[in-house]
Amino acid sequence: MTATISSGFMRCPKCGCQDDKVIDSRASREGATIRRRRECAACQHRFTTYEEVEHEGLMVLKRDGRHEEFSRDKLLSGIRKACQKRPVSPKAMEDLVDHIVATVTVKYEAEVPGEFIGTMVMEGLRELDEVAYVRFASVYRRFAEATDFVQAVKNLEAAK
C-alpha cells in the first residue's frame, strides 16, 4: 500500500506535529471503521487512528418525548456499565454496539425510538451475560423493587 500524506488533521501524540503519513490502512470491526497506522514526519513516531462514519442528524426519541442525538459512544458506555466486572470481553461489547449501530442506521434515517435501541441492547446482553442483562434491564425498565429483579431472573429462566 502506498503511503499518503495526511491533510494535517492528526496531531502526533509524542511531539504534537501535524504532519504525518499513512503507512497502512485496513477495515476494522467488520468494516465499521478504518484503522490507519501513521508515522510522524518530524519524530518518526508511529501511532494508530480510527475513522468511522458519523451518523449526523439521527435523533433518538426518548420516552418523555425529548430528542437526543444518537451516540455510539453513549451506547457503548451503557453496555460497558452493565458488563462491569463481568467476564465479557471488550471485543464482544464493541461487536454488540457495531451490530446495533448497523441495524439502527439501516432501519431508521432521521429518528429512532429509544425503545428500539433499549430492546436491542437487552437482547444482545441476554446472549452475552445474564447478570449484565439484568443490570441493564433494571435501569432501562426502571425496576423499583426487589421483586422486579426476581421477575427478570424468572423470565430469563423461562426463556431457556
C-alpha positions as a Markdown table, in Angstrom:
| # | Residue | x | y | z |
|---|---|---|---|---|
| 1 | Met | 0.0 | 0.0 | 0.0 |
| 2 | Thr | 1.4 | 3.4 | -0.8 |
| 3 | Ala | 1.9 | 6.0 | 1.9 |
| 4 | Thr | 0.0 | 9.2 | 1.5 |
| 5 | Ile | 0.5 | 12.5 | 3.3 |
| 6 | Ser | -2.4 | 13.4 | 5.5 |
| 7 | Ser | -4.1 | 16.7 | 5.3 |
| 8 | Gly | -2.7 | 17.7 | 8.7 |
| 9 | Phe | -5.6 | 17.0 | 11.0 |
| 10 | Met | -3.9 | 14.3 | 13.2 |
| 11 | Arg | -1.5 | 15.6 | 15.8 |
| 12 | Cys | 1.4 | 13.3 | 16.8 |
| 13 | Pro | 0.8 | 12.1 | 20.3 |
| 14 | Lys | 4.5 | 12.3 | 21.0 |
| 15 | Cys | 5.7 | 15.6 | 19.6 |
| 16 | Gly | 2.5 | 17.4 | 18.5 |
| 17 | Cys | 3.5 | 17.8 | 14.9 |
| 18 | Gln | 0.5 | 17.8 | 12.5 |
| 19 | Asp | 2.5 | 16.4 | 9.5 |
| 20 | Asp | 2.3 | 12.6 | 9.1 |
| 21 | Lys | 2.0 | 9.9 | 6.5 |
| 22 | Val | -0.4 | 7.0 | 6.5 |
| 23 | Ile | 1.7 | 3.8 | 6.2 |
| 24 | Asp | -1.2 | 1.2 | 6.4 |
| 25 | Ser | -5.0 | 1.3 | 6.2 |
| 26 | Arg | -7.4 | -1.5 | 6.8 |
| 27 | Ala | -11.0 | -2.1 | 7.6 |
| 28 | Ser | -11.7 | -2.9 | 11.3 |
| 29 | Arg | -14.8 | -4.1 | 13.2 |
| 30 | Glu | -16.4 | -5.7 | 10.2 |
| 31 | Gly | -16.0 | -2.6 | 8.0 |
| 32 | Ala | -17.5 | -0.2 | 10.6 |
| 33 | Thr | -14.2 | 1.7 | 11.0 |
| 34 | Ile | -10.9 | 2.2 | 9.1 |
| 35 | Arg | -7.7 | 1.6 | 11.1 |
| 36 | Arg | -4.8 | 3.7 | 10.0 |
| 37 | Arg | -1.2 | 3.4 | 11.0 |
| 38 | Arg | 0.6 | 6.7 | 10.8 |
| 39 | Glu | 4.1 | 7.9 | 11.1 |
| 40 | Cys | 5.0 | 11.4 | 12.2 |
| 41 | Ala | 7.1 | 13.3 | 9.7 |
| 42 | Ala | 9.0 | 15.1 | 12.4 |
| 43 | Cys | 9.9 | 12.4 | 15.0 |
| 44 | Gln | 9.0 | 9.2 | 13.1 |
| 45 | His | 6.8 | 8.0 | 16.0 |
| 46 | Arg | 4.2 | 5.6 | 14.8 |
| 47 | Phe | 0.6 | 5.7 | 16.0 |
| 48 | Thr | -2.8 | 4.4 | 15.2 |
| 49 | Thr | -6.0 | 6.3 | 14.4 |
| 50 | Tyr | -9.5 | 5.0 | 13.7 |
| 51 | Glu | -12.0 | 6.6 | 11.4 |
| 52 | Glu | -15.7 | 5.8 | 11.4 |
| 53 | Val | -18.9 | 7.1 | 9.7 |
| 54 | Glu | -20.7 | 9.8 | 11.7 |
| 55 | His | -24.4 | 9.4 | 11.8 |
| 56 | Glu | -25.3 | 13.1 | 11.8 |
| 57 | Gly | -28.8 | 14.0 | 12.2 |
| 58 | Leu | -30.1 | 10.7 | 13.5 |
| 59 | Met | -32.1 | 11.5 | 16.6 |
| 60 | Val | -33.3 | 9.3 | 19.4 |
| 61 | Leu | -36.9 | 9.8 | 20.5 |
| 62 | Lys | -36.8 | 9.4 | 24.3 |
| 63 | Arg | -39.7 | 8.1 | 26.5 |
| 64 | Asp | -40.5 | 11.6 | 27.7 |
| 65 | Gly | -40.8 | 13.0 | 24.2 |
| 66 | Arg | -37.4 | 14.6 | 24.1 |
| 67 | His | -35.0 | 14.2 | 21.2 |
| 68 | Glu | -31.3 | 13.4 | 21.7 |
| 69 | Glu | -28.6 | 12.9 | 19.0 |
| 70 | Phe | -27.7 | 9.3 | 18.5 |
| 71 | Ser | -24.4 | 8.5 | 20.0 |
| 72 | Arg | -22.3 | 5.3 | 19.5 |
| 73 | Asp | -20.2 | 6.4 | 22.5 |
| 74 | Lys | -23.2 | 6.7 | 24.8 |
| 75 | Leu | -24.4 | 3.3 | 23.7 |
| 76 | Leu | -21.0 | 1.7 | 24.3 |
| 77 | Ser | -20.8 | 3.4 | 27.7 |
| 78 | Gly | -24.2 | 1.9 | 28.8 |
| 79 | Ile | -23.1 | -1.6 | 27.7 |
| 80 | Arg | -19.8 | -1.2 | 29.5 |
| 81 | Lys | -21.5 | -0.2 | 32.7 |
| 82 | Ala | -23.8 | -3.2 | 32.5 |
| 83 | Cys | -20.9 | -5.5 | 31.9 |
| 84 | Gln | -18.6 | -4.0 | 34.5 |
| 85 | Lys | -16.7 | -6.8 | 36.4 |
| 86 | Arg | -18.3 | -9.4 | 34.3 |
| 87 | Pro | -16.5 | -11.9 | 32.0 |
| 88 | Val | -17.5 | -10.1 | 28.8 |
| 89 | Ser | -14.6 | -9.1 | 26.5 |
| 90 | Pro | -14.3 | -5.5 | 25.2 |
| 91 | Lys | -14.5 | -7.0 | 21.7 |
| 92 | Ala | -17.8 | -8.6 | 22.5 |
| 93 | Met | -19.1 | -5.3 | 23.7 |
| 94 | Glu | -17.8 | -3.5 | 20.6 |
| 95 | Asp | -19.3 | -6.1 | 18.4 |
| 96 | Leu | -22.7 | -5.7 | 20.0 |
| 97 | Val | -22.5 | -1.9 | 19.6 |
| 98 | Asp | -21.5 | -2.4 | 15.9 |
| 99 | His | -24.5 | -4.7 | 15.4 |
| 100 | Ile | -26.9 | -2.2 | 17.0 |
| 101 | Val | -25.5 | 0.8 | 15.1 |
| 102 | Ala | -25.7 | -1.1 | 11.8 |
| 103 | Thr | -29.3 | -2.2 | 12.4 |
| 104 | Val | -30.4 | 1.3 | 13.6 |
| 105 | Thr | -28.8 | 3.1 | 10.7 |
| 106 | Val | -30.3 | 0.7 | 8.1 |
| 107 | Lys | -33.8 | 0.8 | 9.6 |
| 108 | Tyr | -34.0 | 4.5 | 10.6 |
| 109 | Glu | -32.9 | 7.6 | 8.7 |
| 110 | Ala | -33.9 | 10.6 | 10.9 |
| 111 | Glu | -35.4 | 9.4 | 14.1 |
| 112 | Val | -35.1 | 6.1 | 16.1 |
| 113 | Pro | -37.3 | 5.3 | 19.1 |
| 114 | Gly | -35.2 | 4.8 | 22.2 |
| 115 | Glu | -37.3 | 1.8 | 23.0 |
| 116 | Phe | -35.9 | 0.1 | 19.8 |
| 117 | Ile | -32.3 | 0.7 | 20.9 |
| 118 | Gly | -33.1 | -0.4 | 24.5 |
| 119 | Thr | -34.7 | -3.6 | 23.3 |
| 120 | Met | -31.7 | -4.4 | 21.0 |
| 121 | Val | -29.3 | -3.8 | 23.9 |
| 122 | Met | -31.3 | -6.1 | 26.2 |
| 123 | Glu | -31.5 | -8.8 | 23.6 |
| 124 | Gly | -27.7 | -8.6 | 23.0 |
| 125 | Leu | -26.8 | -8.6 | 26.6 |
| 126 | Arg | -29.1 | -11.5 | 27.3 |
| 127 | Glu | -26.9 | -13.5 | 24.9 |
| 128 | Leu | -23.6 | -12.2 | 26.3 |
| 129 | Asp | -24.1 | -12.3 | 30.1 |
| 130 | Glu | -27.3 | -12.7 | 32.1 |
| 131 | Val | -26.1 | -10.5 | 35.0 |
| 132 | Ala | -25.3 | -7.7 | 32.6 |
| 133 | Tyr | -28.7 | -8.2 | 31.1 |
| 134 | Val | -30.4 | -7.9 | 34.5 |
| 135 | Arg | -28.3 | -4.8 | 35.4 |
| 136 | Phe | -29.2 | -3.1 | 32.1 |
| 137 | Ala | -32.9 | -4.1 | 32.4 |
| 138 | Ser | -33.1 | -2.7 | 36.0 |
| 139 | Val | -32.1 | 0.7 | 34.8 |
| 140 | Tyr | -33.9 | 0.6 | 31.4 |
| 141 | Arg | -37.1 | -0.8 | 32.8 |
| 142 | Arg | -36.8 | 1.3 | 35.9 |
| 143 | Phe | -37.1 | -1.5 | 38.5 |
| 144 | Ala | -38.5 | -0.1 | 41.7 |
| 145 | Glu | -38.5 | -3.1 | 44.0 |
| 146 | Ala | -36.5 | -6.3 | 44.6 |
| 147 | Thr | -39.5 | -8.3 | 43.2 |
| 148 | Asp | -38.8 | -6.6 | 39.8 |
| 149 | Phe | -35.3 | -8.2 | 39.8 |
| 150 | Val | -36.8 | -11.6 | 40.8 |
| 151 | Gln | -39.3 | -11.4 | 38.0 |
| 152 | Ala | -36.5 | -10.5 | 35.4 |
| 153 | Val | -34.5 | -13.6 | 36.6 |
| 154 | Lys | -37.6 | -15.8 | 36.3 |
| 155 | Asn | -38.1 | -14.5 | 32.8 |
| 156 | Leu | -34.5 | -15.4 | 31.9 |
| 157 | Glu | -35.0 | -18.9 | 33.2 |
| 158 | Ala | -38.3 | -19.3 | 31.3 |
| 159 | Ala | -36.6 | -18.2 | 28.1 |
| 160 | Lys | -34.1 | -21.0 | 28.4 |
